[in-house]
């Protein structure tokens, strides 16, 4: 998948699109995607001035977006159908080393379960052969056209 296909599938837009390209995708099984980390990312202005480090939450978000792409293809959802993915849980998140401008994040996501609107994924992010982060993610998906009840 190139960036145009990604943009037709995910509802995210700049500056929050965290997947630049999909290298491999096996519906129901796994996805391998790329996030090119550049100095132009807006969070580098304040994280940290003079020592730019990609926030761990942004690495997790990139992994979640890759998981969403895998789920779209697994469930054969139509591009732009309004389905939204929400975090339902993050377990075992570990960060091994900083990610800095010029790095290319390799996002590897394995689908472990999809049941009743919730997917579970084993994920890891690498720079080269070095693992920089890992986590087990749980994401709920819903049609975005549904109104949210405010309490």
N, C-alpha and C positions, 0 to 999 in steps of 0.2 A: 504494500500500500504506500502510495506517495502522500505528500501533505494534502493534496486536493481531495483525495479519498478520505483521509482522516478528518478533514474539516467538514465533509459531507456527512460523516458518521457521528462525530462527537459534537455536543452543543457548545463546547468551550471555544473561546476566541482569544486573540492576543489581549493581554499578555499572559493568559493562563493556559494556552495549549502547551502541553509538556511532552508530546510525542511528535517527532519530526518524520519518522519513517518506520514502516514495519518490514522487517527482514524475513520473518517466517511466521506463519500462522496455520495452526492445525486446529480447526474447530473442535470444541469439546476437550481439547488437550492442553495446548500451550501456544504462547506467542513470544516472539523475540522482536523488540523494537529499539529504536535509537532516539536519544535526546541529546542534541548538540548543545553544550553549555557554552554560552558566549558572555563576554563582559557587558553586553548590552541588556542583560536580564535586569529588570527593574529592581529586584531585591538586593542586588549587589551594591547599590548606592548606600544602603545602611547596614549591610550584613557582610562583612564589617568594613568600615571605611579604611582603605589602605591595605586590607587583607581580605579580599573577596572570597567568601565561602558560601556554597549553595546550602540554604537551610535544609535540614533533614526532612522537614514537613513537605518541602517541594519535591524531594526525591520520592517520598511516599506517594505524593499526588501523581507524579509521573508513572509510578508503578500502577496506581489505581486506574489511570486513564488507559494504560495498556490492557489492564484487566477488563475494562469496559469495552474496548475494541474486540477483545476475544469473545466476550459475552454477546455482543451484537452479532458477530459472525456465527457463533454457536447456535443461537436461537433464531437465526435468519431474520433478524429485525430489518425493516426497511430503513434506508439511510434517511436521517432527518425526521423520523416518525414521532419525535417528542419524548422518547424514553430517556429518563434521567437516572443516573446512578448516584447513590448516596453511601457514604461510609456507614457501616453498621458495627464495625469493630476492627481493631488493629492489635494483634498479639505478637509478642516476641520481636518487636522492632529493635534492631541493633544497627549501629552505625560504626563502621570499621575505620574509615579514614575520610578526610575532607574531600569534597568535590569542588574544583576551582575552574575558572574560565579556561577554555581550551580543551577541557576534558570532554570525552564522548561517553555518555552513559548508555550502557547496554542493559535494557530492561528485559528481564526474563520472568515470565509469569506462567505458572502451571495451575490449571483449573482443577480443583479437588472435588468440588460439588456445586451443583446448581439445583435448587429445590424451592418451589413456592416463592419466587421473587427474590431469592437471596443466593448469592454466589460466594464460594470460599476459594481463596487463591493462596498458593505458596509463591512468594516473590523474592527476587533478589536483583540488585543493581550492581553492575561491574564497570570499572574503567580498565580497559585492556583485560588482563587476566586477574586483576585484583578486585575482590568483592568489596564494595563500599557500603552496602546496606542490604538488609534482609528483613522480611516481615511476613506474617500471615494476615491477609486482609479478608474482611467480610464486607460485601457490598450489597445493598438492597437496590432493586431497580423497579421503577414505577413509570407509568406514562405521565409525561410532563404536563399534559392537558388537564390532569386532575387538579382540582382546587385544594389547597392545603387549609385545613381547619385551624384557625387561630384561637388559642385559649387564653 
